[in-house]
Amino acid sequence: MTTIVALSDSHCAGISALPLQLRQALDTADIIVHAGDHTERAVLDELKAVGEVVAVAGNMDSIALKVLLPLRQLFSAGTASVGVVHGSGAPRGIAERVRAVFPENPDLIVFGHSHVQFDGMLDGTRMVNPGPAASGYAVITIDRGIDVELVRLQAATA
């Protein structure tokens, strides 16, 4: 069994700015996935100090992160193939645009950008947007299938 804790759109200078519940969840992850808009490189570096990280650049990331990180990643987690991309454009139609970025047909795609949590199927692929890190994240368990828990946080948990 593989546990992924997915976050996106953290828009902060360091992980100490993330909600406590999210920081605690990161400690339980086999893989941390950040779907872009870390904003500052310190967020990425601090996540790597917690555990294994798969990350992509987002539109609001610093130049240093945009140079360092790819726009999309494809990796294996347990029995599943997983795509990660930030996403772009208006919230309407984002899942379709993101899905089109992966002709490899992964089992799961994690994305961000819209600041709207989402868990659904599109063209045979599980699509997950954990939402902005200040208000939520996703816990994805890969075993015989893919189980997703979208966690919504109260603003007071930071």
N, C-alpha and C positions, 0 to 999 in steps of 0.2 A: 504494500500500500504506500502511495506517495501523497503527501499533503503539500499543497501549494497555498500560500497566502498571497493574494493578488491585491495590489493597490495601484492607484493612478492619480494623477492631478494633485500631487501633494503640495505643490506651490509653496515650498518653505525652504528655509536656509539649513535645516538640520532635522534629524528625526526626533529630537526632543520636543519639537513643535507638533508632532503627531499625537493624536489622542492616545491616552494610556492603554486603553483596551486594544487598540491596534498594535502598539509597541509590544504588548504582552503576547499577542497572537503571532507576531513575527518570530518570537522565540520558539514557537512550536512547529514552524514550517520546515519541511525538507527542502523546499525551493521557494524563494521569494520572487514574485514577478512584479515588476514595476512597469506599467504601460505608458510611461512618459509624463512629461511635465513635472519632473522632480523639482525643477527650476535651478537649483544650485548643485554643483558636483559633490558637496559635502553630504548631501542626502544619499547619493549612490555609494560613496565611500563608507558611510556609517552603516548602510544596509549590508554591505559586503562584510563588515565586521560582525554582523549578527549571523550570517549564513550565506548559502549559495544564492546568487542573484542572477536572474535573467531580466534584462532591461532594454528598453528602446528609448529613442529620443522623441520628445514631443515639441510642439510648436512654440511653447513658452520656455523651453530649456535654454540655459546659457550657451554661449558659443562653444565653451569648453566641452559641454556634454554633447552638443550636436556633432562635434568633431569626433568624440570618443565612441558614441553609441550608434548602432545601426538604426534605420527607420523601421525595420521589421526583423523578427527572429523566428526561427522554427527549430524546435527541440523536442526530445523525447522525455516523457515523465512516466515512469512505470510502463504500462502497456499503451499509452496514448501519445499521439503526436500533437504538439501544442504550438500554435502560432501566437505571436505577440506583436501588436502594432498600436500606435497611439490613436490614429483616426484623424479625420479632418472634415471641415465643412460644418454645415448646420446639423443640429441633432436629428432632424427628419431625414431618414434614409441612411444614417451612419452605419447601421449594421450591414446593409447591402454593400456599401462602399468598402467597408473593412473586409467583408467576406471575399470580395473580388481581388483583394491583394494576395490571396493565398490559393493559387491554382492547384497547389499540392493536395488540397482537400484534407486539412488536418482534422483530428477529432474534436479539437477545442481551439477557440481563438479568444484571447483576452485582449481587450481594447479599452480606451478611455475617451478623452476629449470632450464628450457631451455633458459631463458632470451629472449623468443620469444612470442609476443602477439598472442593469438589464441582465436577464438570464433567459435565453431562448434558443430555439433551433432554427437554422437557416441553411437550406441546401445540404442537409445531412451533417452539419457542423454545429456543435454546441457553442454559442456565442455568449460571452460574459463580459460585462462592464462593471467593475467593482464600485464605480462612482468616485467622487472626490474623496481623498483620504481623510479630510477633516470630518466627513459625515458617514463614511462607510468603507468596507472592504469586502473581499470574498474569500471564503475558505473552500478550496476545491480539493476533493479527495478522489484519487484515481486508484481503483482496485479492479474489480470486474467490470466496472462502468465508471462514469464520471458523475460524482455528486457535488452539487454546488449549494453553499449557504451564503446568501447575501446578508451581510451584517450591517445594520443601520445603527449609527451611533448618535447619542444625544450630544449637543454642543458642549454641555458641561463636563464631558469626560476628558477634556484636554488637560 
